[in-house]
Amino acid sequence: MDATSVDRPTTTTDLGQIASDLRPILRNFAQEGDQARRMPQPVLTALSESGLLRLRLPTAFGGIEADNRTTYEVVRAISRGDGAAGWTLAVWAISSWMAGLFPDTVQKTIFGTPSCRVAGILSPGGVAIPTDDGYILNGRWSFNTGAAQSHWNTLAAVIQEDRSEPIPAMVAVRISDLVVDDDWHTSGMRGSGSVTVVANGIPVPDAYVLPIGPVIAGAPPSNSNATVPMYRTPFMVMAGITVGAVAVGLAEAAIDAFLGRLPGRGITYTDHADQSRAGVTHIQVGAASRLLEEARLHVCHAAQFSDERLASEAPWTVEERVRMRLHLGGATRRAREAIDLLASISGGSSTYLHVPIQRIQRDMHTLALHAVMNPETNDELYGRVACGMGPHTLYI
């Protein structure tokens, strides 16, 4: 079947419901993924069959070209089932978007793989040395989510010529050409399989190397996707909304997990035979719900603002870009606070590995350490610009 002929849902409601319908299988296999340190095969199969892996592919290659709000709803729903699976889907969606910036001939090769999965790393971990007909790539990229279960990798590297300044670039490489170092032994987000990959002198054709400057700046692609609305949102804004959805989904999962264990539980060493009837529980659940709502508002506002901006031809200002990072940091902070509060009242039995709240908390703490999501980093970034200084980073 030709990729462009695949039936695909097109509305937020359709896609959100599809993602929500996967929640039982996500929760059933979440602990297995945590222990195996990668996405379990039944979950990978379910995601592939659902069509959600095509969320950010161009329609020319059978993709959905979902807007930012739709992407938020889908990734949030998957993360509510399993945060590691939601994070992996988010990375595959972002990296598929990135692959759509390469020349059409490259896209045809990448997206020609059925249920194509593209992993991606934005921090430069390698060097591309120019040759007569392309480049030789060497490097090492850690935190490479879902790499071992992907078909392609978009990797950040620097183009280094003898007497010139290094040029940041994205390089598209087949996973089969890379060496996978299974070093993902972590305390959180274990099920994301964020291993390290190594390139040892891989020859890369010129068309598979893309300068990263225009990508970050938000310049339109110079290919058949140049008029696609999905590509009019700056990369970091799009990526921030996508990963912000993971934080919201994890906080929703924490409330589900806490309330799911609540009936019949007492408060040890007190006269409270039923925790659900204790006034302190009502206050704490209310506070956690308020924190969750604040996290939702941050990401939903960013998604709505960016989608409404698609109808405008006005360029994004620096202040608007860093404000999107501010929302991402705010959502991360509030989601982490909500989860920590619920974990703190879940009792000693919640430390058992089969109890979801401990995994949800570990995943959230790991997520909050991500350089793009860290609340303190994003507060400083916005504060610099508000005080009349430059953003001190290209990643806005």
Secondary structure, DSSP 8 states (H G I E B T S, - for coil): --GGG-----SHHHHHHHHHHTHHHHHHHHHHHHHHTS--HHHHHHHHHHTGGGTTS-GGGT-----HHHHHHHHHHHHHH-HHHHHHHHHHHHHHHHHTTS-HHHHHHHTTSTT--EEEEEEEEEEEEE-SSEEEEEEEEEEETTGGG-SEEEEEEEE--TTS--EEEEEEEEGGGSEEE-----SSSGGG--EEEEEEEEEEEGGGEEEHHHHHHT---SSTTTT-GGGGS-HHHHHHHHHHHHHHHHHHHHHHHHHHH-TT---TTSS-S-GGG-HHHHHHHHHHHHHHHHHHHHHHHHHHHHHHHTT--S---HHHHHHHHHHHHHHHHHHHHHHHHHHHTS-GGGGSTTSHHHHHHHHHHHHHTSTTT-HHHHHHHHHHHHTT---S-S--
